[in-house]
Amino acid sequence: MVTPQQIEGYLNEKLSCEHLAVDGDGAHFEAVIVSAAFEGKTRVARHQIVYGALGDRMREEIHALSMKTLTPAEWSASQS
């Protein structure tokens, strides 16, 4: 069973994140991912970047992943 920490590790290997938090129960996960790679991208394109970073793990290990994908500026604005 995959852990939230493993998912964080998988994402950090392939995606430069300013902030990354993953929570879950081994099958269903929620993530907040803040990356400059999302600049100028639609929400769908952002999710595709994350799916690309996770690769086959999305089919084999991770049953469901709900995510918030934010740019550093969006993250900063949401914290105030």
Long-range contacts (C-beta under 8 A, 24 or more apart in sequence): 1-26, 1-27, 2-26, 2-57, 2-61, 2-62, 4-29, 7-31, 7-54, 7-57, 7-62, 7-65, 10-53, 10-54, 10-57, 11-50, 11-53, 11-54, 13-53, 14-52, 14-53, 14-54, 15-49, 15-50, 15-53, 18-72, 18-75, 19-75, 27-62, 27-63, 27-64, 28-63, 28-64, 28-65, 28-66, 29-62, 29-64, 29-65, 29-66, 30-65, 30-66, 30-67, 31-65, 31-66, 31-67, 31-68, 32-67, 32-68, 32-70, 33-67, 33-68, 33-69, 33-70, 34-70, 34-71, 34-72, 34-74, 34-75, 35-69, 35-71, 35-72, 36-71, 36-72, 38-69, 38-70, 38-71, 39-71, 43-69
